[in-house]
Amino acid sequence: MSWRSSLEGVYALPSRVFFFDTTLRDGEQTPGVALRVEEKVMIAEALSDLGVDVIEAGFAVVSKGEYESVKRICGLGLSSKICSLSRCEKRDVDAAVDAGCDWVHVFIATSELHMKYKLNMTREQVVERAVEMVEYAKSRGVVVHFSAEDATRSDPEFLMEVYRRVRDAGADSLDIPDTVGVAVPHVMRSLASRAKRETGLPIAVHCHDDMGLATANTLAGVEGGAEIVHVTVNGIGERAGNTSLEEVAVALKFLYGVETGIRHENIARVSRLVARLTGIPVPKNKAVVGEHAFSHESGIHVHGVINNPATYEPIMPEQVGMSRRIVIGKHSGAHSINTILRQYGFVLEIGEVRAVLERVKNVADSGHKLSDQELLQIVEEVVGSRAVRPVALKGFQQITTEHVDRCVAEFEVNGETLRVEGVGDTPLKSAIDASMKAFTNILGDIKIVDYSLFASPYEDRHPYEAEVIVRVNGNTVVGRGIGKTSGHTILNAVSNAVNQYLLTQSRGVGR
Ligand code: MN
């Protein structure tokens, strides 16, 4: 970033920032979210693959189920350290340690409001309890991470006193939680730098997004010298949520140039997994991982992006595991139409593209949002039977029994019929299996790298849309499909990716 040098000398940025992910603890406190143990295990594995340094796996003492899931995650042998939240109570610390945690996150509130109305304790009692529990946790041989809950509404002098006392009791790192999201960047920056100066310990910041400032406040904490950031995937969490992992990870790497352990290309995959398992969808306009984060409609923008993506994209979508999406509308130009049609397996002559474009603009001008289904209809009307693709899905049937789902699919491949049967534990998985069998047969090496499936709000007949990223013999292609069911949609998307690959190979049109 060209302005980066202007930060030097102003801030003493840490050389490396550590990610403390609390998706499974604070994130699970999102209203309406309750994850099963198997789902927590999947998320923990994905977070470890992503390169998160510490996973807060839960709050071990709260229930038997919670304890078991923390214990399961501790037993996975992940490269991330595993942590449990713990009040300043012996039984909380014991539950965390007994579950096998490497870290224990001990907390107590330090604001007048919380001490008076929640804890019913004096300042002296709070300090005493915090010191006693930090010493106890240390005696059990774990790394102790201490949080002063509601730090940003606490008397700063008292807050620093608490931090110094728990440091003397053996705490390994200190966290500054902005529990109800009321800090501003200047405040987080100065609290972080003051806590660091006064204690010499590594400092963490834990921010909430009540005012939409979680990411800004977290980054300000890093500017102040904090080297640990508390985050959740997709920014889920209580109320308006926590700081979003993906925003901070991207800002630290691409804006600040600070090192982290995050493997950025895994970000989109983890985001989709968490959205799917928690049932909390990612807003379309969400930074980094939203469906629109790398979408372009305007003709001028699309032309620029196709010539050189840097014109209208701050980073390349592939750098965070996303893909570029060209949306059809009244701002569309020939370039956009061509790009999207290739993803549906069509390669048209330039005259045909222009004819399609004219029809698209007419529809869009009447104030109607154009679905992909309608775009494909227009293509069919304009180019008719010449829009022959090498591979076409001719029919499919899905059979669900108690134990297994089967998908029988028929493809026409260069005029011949190919029939395959896929199996899986969901209709979608059986369709994926069927498509992989069919195209491994034809092409050899093929693999679905990632896929997303969404409901189209514009269509009754084909209510699903899918985008798949497929690797065929070392080439990455993006395929799109529409369909009546999830399985139908995936079958279409994969065969369109294959069409695009085949057409690209035979015509030499590189992506
Ligand atoms: Mn919180």
Residues whose N, C-alpha, C, O or C-beta is under 5 A from the ligand:
A	BS01	MN	D26
